[in-house]
C-alpha cells in the first residue's frame, strides 16, 4: 500500500502592470492516492505559489507565456514544491480515513 502524489497546475496569474505576460502566481493541485483503495482513499489539496518577477522579461530563463509548458512552470516551483506540506497533509488525511472507527451512542444498560 503506497501513496502516490501527482501535482498539476490549475491556474496562473500574470503581472497586470506590463504587457509581457509575466507569471507571478501559480496554483498547484496535489492529488494523493493510496493504491490499497484508490476510490476511497484519494485527497486533493491546492496551494498558491509566488514567482519572483523582479527580473521581468529580461530575467535569466524567461520563457514567453505562449511557450510555457506545465513542466517548465513546475520546474520553476521545484524548491517550493519540495518544501510544501501538501503531500504530508494529504497522507495524514488518508491515514485518518483508513483508521476511522465509527461510533454511535447507546442507551445505558441500567
Order of alpha helices (4+ residues) and beta strands (2+ residues): beta-beta-beta-alpha-alpha-alpha
